[in-house]
């Protein structure tokens, strides 16, 4: 049967239509109206990966029962990205549909399916994650619940939704944080909630990009670039978590992407996507929130949520600038630690800073604070502490926890 005269089988049309109902074959989802994110012009603008946007356009053509055009676009996509295995699978389905009725996505002979091992199932799962993330878009005007306040001087912020295999990039401007791109990302083979070395899990929490590694020092496994995160962070250390070497990095040349759960704990993107991130993030400043499932809230709601913590932070600052050492110490937990020093050992540092301020106003410049809630409610705060009359000050990071005494500091240190 020619491509011009071919009609995609009903099952494959339903699968494709999850851009209305793409996942009907292997995820049991029921589609609704086609979301704006599936408009190819908008997808190309809002999604980080041009290849992914082109794949979505192919799905849309399949859903519209235009197999000839879909096949033409699929052929061009695999020509431009020959290592994009999911695109190759879709292309193979479109070719096969010209000669016989397909029963499912990736409908290959049993012998070929067996020879492929888990590869076919991995590709189906990758397709599922990509489409769910593109269909279930963040509501307009919302941000991840962790982003209570990001300093205007922090140019970018990142949030990862592990359940959707999606990394969201935010750009900071006059209107605050706005979603500027999002990318398919792979996480640990064993999922998330990393606790020890070698558990093949991706950690959850608030992290920061610590460096951008020179590609000359990397082998092909890490692809076009790599940016380490500060795992274990202060909260992880407090909880006795071990391990390290958690990076955002690319893929080997033979792979465009990896299955949703396929890493040893790192966050892995396609090489075009990791390069896009590298061009935009700031080492030491860009926060990276990794969540099992992001909760999106309106900015106004986040501001209201931050009020109790803001009151505690203000009270700490006022006690310090008033020179009340005893009151200042009341803001620190009994198990406080700072780079190996307990509260008793750190108290001279606090006394010295209080004395140096000499009752003058203390300004917290470039203030950011991100909320992390699991078994405890914590806040990761970063600011420059500048005493009135001085041009510069100490660049600090604090970790706060909500206790019976409201909010208290369990770590404080100079960055």
Phi, psi and omega in degrees: 000136181284159178296327181295321184266356185288145172239123181298138178301152185304319182297319181289325177297318179296320179298313181295327189286006177289352166289356154226300180220042187301325188269011183301331184289319188225009175230350176071022181275152176247124184280159174242216179290158181289122182288159180301329183296345180265358170292123188300324181293319178289322180297316181298328181281319189267338182267147183289328188257120177296324180296319179295318179299322179290323177297319179296322177297323178295315177303319181296318178296323177296318180295331179273006180058049176238069187296329182295312180292322178299317179296319180298315180292323179294320179298318179293322181295315181287336175290318181284328181230072185297342180266007179274090188298323180295321176296322177298321180296315179296319178299317179297321177299317181295322176294315182295327182294345178286340186244336181203164181283130180270141180268335183198174173295136181065043183280087181248161178306150184304320181298318180292321179296318179295320180294331181285345180064231181274357187300318182293315178297323179297319180293321177296320180292321177299315178301315180302313182294319179298314186288319178301315181295325181279336179275318182265077184283151174301136179302143180304136176078014180248162178224159172303142187298342180285337187276073181287317178207124176240124181303141176302337179281348176273109190289326185220159174215152184232140173227135182245128174256102185296324182296327180264358185054049186226135175247126182252130179252130179245140176250136183264127180216193181304328180269007183092203182285133173228145179288118184250349178179157174213154194220146171292137182219145178258147180238190187297149179304323181264010178095222186239193183063061178294139179226338182210161179304131173080010182277000177057036177242150176269131181289152175248138179152195179255120183231173177226146175287124186263338180193166173240105189290141177295123182299338179292339181266355184261147171270173187299336182303327184268003173069218190278354180176165180208138179228108180293150173253160183274047170275135357282135177279184184300318179294320178299316180297317179301327182269005175079021180281149184234178180102185181178192178067036176269116186237156159268121181210174183269197186242158175299156184304329184282351181238133172281320180213168177245161179302159183308318177243098186207003184257174175270012179133342180287169173254116189244129179241168173294159181297318175300324183286319179294325177294323178297320179293314182303323181292341189246335185278165178240121180299132178084345185242328183285117176282148178232107177268125177245115184236150175295326177201117183290143172249125184258132182226150175299147182302322180297323179292324178293322178298317179295322180296332184278346188304313180300320179291319180301323178296319180293317180296319178296318180295320177298314181296317182293323177295322181290316182286340175279350179080018182268089184299317182300316180292321178299315181298335178294346179273357183253139181288154177301331181262024178306145175213145177217101178050049176093352179260136173276183185296319180299318181287334182271342183305320176303326177296317179297314179300320181296317180292320179296317179295321182294332180286332176052041176077005180277162181296137176252127179253134176260101184269153177052048186282130173227145169213134183238135183268137173228121183235121170222254175283347177221159179258112185237163179223131177254115189242136179228136180195165169260122182266107186240124178276139180308135181096352178248150181274331182230168179206200183268132176269112188242158168230133177238148170244122180249153175225142177281122181237186176297338177264029183077232182259136177223158184265126175249356171207144173210132180198158178279135178273000000 
